[in-house]
Amino acid sequence: MSEQPAALETPSPQPPQRQGWTDVGEKGGVLAIRAAVFAATVMGRTFGRLIARVVAFYYWLFAPGARRASREVLRRVLGREVTAYETYRQILRFAQTTLDAFFLVAGKVRHFRVTTNGHQHLAELRDGKRGAILLGAHLGSFYAMRAQSEVENLPIYAVVYTKNARRINDAFEKIDPGKNAKLLQMGEGIDFMLRVKELIEQGAIVAILADRVPPNADAADARTVSAEFLGGTAKFPTGPYLLASMLKCPVYLTFGLYRDPNRYDLFCEPFAEKIELPRKAREEALAKYVQQYATRLEHFVRMAPDNWFNFYDFWER
């Protein structure tokens, strides 16, 4: 897991290249973020949810790329044409979980009902002081998992990419500066890998969202692998699996699904005791792990398709 998905942007019509996730930045962000922070910290969640509806409608109205992306995933899951309201509702879910994140970062978990499924795996890691990697996705809320980890005293560190959602993350930093001590900026250099290695050896749990390819990755990029996902083919990053294979640590899947109006269902399940990439069959092994991830991700997307927050061209054409 990592940061909450970036806010939506109105893309240029029919760009010459496919829109990637790093192209989706913040749109009209300053006023909306200030309004959300004000609602969350002063006026309360009920008033904030009214603001979220207005913000979501604004994005729905002026971000055709987001509407197209929403229609595509919902059509793949539902197997039929999608209504305008259903695309709006998916964008609304994004706005609602972003608003809730302000409460969760501030530790105001009393507003929510949280259910946990498989969290005994994380408790066992904590009690045994054993490091591990968690693989998540931009599905539902990472912040619900973070808040629950504080309640259960789980040593979770999250790898994040904040450059395309800087205002949102700055707002979170103002609410609780101390929380950012457990955030690791996404990187590919030796310093990043050494830091993750150090944390794993100390018994920490490092969370990585594994559904978005590296910035500027092209179709032939060795850092990506194609997998079958919701009836199509999509690119997924290989970095999390390469990292886990070097660290020789167990890997788990984790997702936090939002259920309107105030429930979060958290899931954790084993993925691999150890990622093994034989030298003579490295590409085949990577493809197997990526497909395993994509298959489980599809399962959880089907459970809550309006929690899918990748508002860009996700599938290969």
Residue pairs with C-beta under 8 A, 6 or more apart in sequence:
1 134
1 136
1 137
1 142
1 145
1 146
1 158
1 207
1 208
1 209
1 254
1 256
2 136
2 142
2 158
2 159
2 160
2 161
2 186
2 207
2 208
2 209
3 142
3 158
3 160
3 161
3 162
3 165
3 169
3 209
4 97
4 98
4 101
4 141
4 142
4 143
4 165
4 168
4 309
5 94
5 138
5 165
5 309
5 310
5 311
6 21
6 24
6 25
6 26
6 164
6 165
6 168
7 24
7 25
7 26
7 27
7 29
7 32
7 59
7 98
7 165
7 168
8 24
8 27
8 59
8 63
8 65
8 66
8 91
8 94
8 311
9 23
9 24
9 25
9 26
9 27
9 63
9 65
10 27
10 62
10 63
10 64
10 65
11 19
11 23
11 24
11 63
11 64
11 65
13 64
18 313
18 317
19 65
19 312
19 313
20 213
20 215
20 216
20 217
20 312
20 313
21 164
21 212
21 213
21 310
21 312
22 161
22 163
22 164
22 215
22 216
23 164
23 312
24 65
24 164
24 311
24 312
25 164
25 165
26 33
26 164
26 165
26 166
26 167
26 168
27 59
27 62
27 63
28 58
29 167
29 168
30 167
32 55
32 58
33 167
33 168
33 171
35 51
35 55
36 48
36 51
36 52
36 55
36 98
36 99
36 102
36 171
37 102
37 171
37 174
37 175
39 45
39 47
39 48
39 51
39 99
40 48
40 99
40 102
40 103
40 106
41 102
41 106
41 175
45 99
45 100
45 103
45 111
48 99
48 102
49 96
49 99
49 261
51 99
52 92
52 95
52 96
52 98
52 99
53 92
53 95
55 95
56 88
56 91
56 92
56 94
56 95
56 96
57 88
59 66
59 91
59 95
60 66
60 67
60 87
60 88
60 91
63 91
63 311
65 311
65 312
66 91
66 311
67 87
69 310
69 311
69 312
69 313
69 314
70 82
70 86
70 87
70 90
70 91
70 311
71 82
71 87
72 314
72 315
73 90
73 230
73 301
73 305
73 308
73 310
73 314
74 82
74 86
74 87
74 90
74 305
74 306
75 81
75 82
76 230
76 231
76 232
77 230
77 301
77 302
77 305
78 305
86 306
89 306
90 305
90 306
90 308
91 311
93 258
93 260
93 306
93 307
93 309
94 309
94 311
96 258
96 260
97 140
97 141
97 143
97 258
97 307
97 309
98 168
100 111
100 112
100 141
100 143
100 144
100 258
101 141
101 143
101 172
102 171
102 172
102 175
103 109
103 111
103 112
104 112
104 141
104 143
104 144
104 146
104 147
105 143
105 146
105 147
105 172
105 175
105 176
105 179
106 175
106 176
107 147
107 150
107 176
109 147
109 148
109 151
111 262
112 144
112 262
112 263
112 264
113 262
113 263
113 264
114 144
114 147
114 148
114 263
114 264
114 265
114 266
115 263
115 264
115 265
115 266
116 148
116 266
116 268
117 265
117 266
117 267
117 268
118 267
118 268
118 269
119 148
119 152
119 266
119 268
121 252
121 268
121 269
121 270
122 149
122 152
122 154
122 156
122 205
122 252
122 268
123 152
123 154
124 130
125 131
125 132
125 154
125 203
125 205
125 250
126 152
126 153
126 154
126 155
126 203
126 205
128 203
129 203
130 203
130 249
130 250
131 199
131 200
131 201
131 202
131 203
131 204
131 205
131 206
131 247
131 249
132 200
132 205
132 206
132 249
132 250
132 251
132 252
133 200
133 205
133 206
133 207
133 208
133 240
133 243
133 244
133 247
133 249
133 250
133 251
133 252
134 156
134 205
134 206
134 207
134 208
134 251
134 252
134 253
134 254
134 268
135 207
135 208
135 209
135 210
135 240
135 251
135 252
135 253
135 254
135 271
135 293
136 142
136 145
136 207
136 208
136 209
136 210
136 253
136 254
136 255
136 256
137 209
137 210
137 211
137 255
137 297
137 300
138 209
138 211
138 212
138 308
138 309
138 310
139 211
139 255
139 257
139 297
139 300
139 301
139 304
139 307
139 308
139 309
140 255
140 256
140 257
140 258
140 264
140 304
140 307
140 309
141 256
141 258
141 264
142 158
142 207
142 209
142 256
143 256
144 256
144 258
144 264
144 266
145 156
145 207
145 254
145 256
145 266
146 156
146 158
146 179
148 154
148 266
149 156
154 205
155 202
155 203
155 204
155 205
156 182
156 204
156 205
156 206
156 207
157 182
157 183
157 184
157 199
157 204
157 205
157 206
157 207
158 182
158 183
158 184
158 206
158 207
158 208
159 184
159 185
159 186
159 196
159 206
159 207
159 208
159 209
160 169
160 183
160 184
160 185
160 186
161 185
161 186
161 212
161 215
162 169
162 185
172 179
172 180
173 180
184 192
184 195
184 196
184 206
185 192
186 192
188 214
188 239
193 243
193 246
196 206
196 243
196 247
197 246
197 247
199 206
200 206
200 247
200 249
207 254
208 239
208 240
208 243
210 236
210 237
210 240
210 293
211 236
211 297
211 310
212 237
212 310
213 221
213 223
213 224
213 235
213 236
213 237
214 221
214 223
214 224
214 237
214 239
217 223
217 224
217 235
217 237
219 235
219 316
222 238
223 237
223 238
223 239
224 235
224 236
224 237
224 238
225 235
225 236
225 238
225 283
225 286
225 287
225 290
226 233
226 234
226 235
226 236
226 287
226 316
227 233
227 234
227 236
227 287
227 290
227 291
227 293
227 294
228 291
228 294
228 295
229 294
229 297
229 298
229 315
230 298
230 301
230 315
232 315
232 316
233 315
233 316
234 294
234 314
234 315
234 316
235 316
236 290
236 293
236 294
238 286
238 290
240 251
241 275
241 277
241 286
241 289
241 290
242 277
242 286
244 251
244 272
244 274
244 275
245 274
245 275
245 276
245 277
248 274
249 274
250 270
250 272
250 273
250 274
251 270
251 271
251 272
251 274
251 275
252 268
252 269
252 270
252 271
253 267
253 268
253 269
253 270
253 271
253 293
253 296
254 266
254 267
254 268
254 269
255 266
255 267
255 300
256 264
256 265
256 266
256 267
257 264
257 265
257 266
257 267
257 300
257 303
257 304
257 307
258 264
258 304
258 307
259 265
259 304
267 300
269 296
271 292
271 293
271 296
272 289
275 289
276 285
277 285
277 286
278 285
301 307
301 308
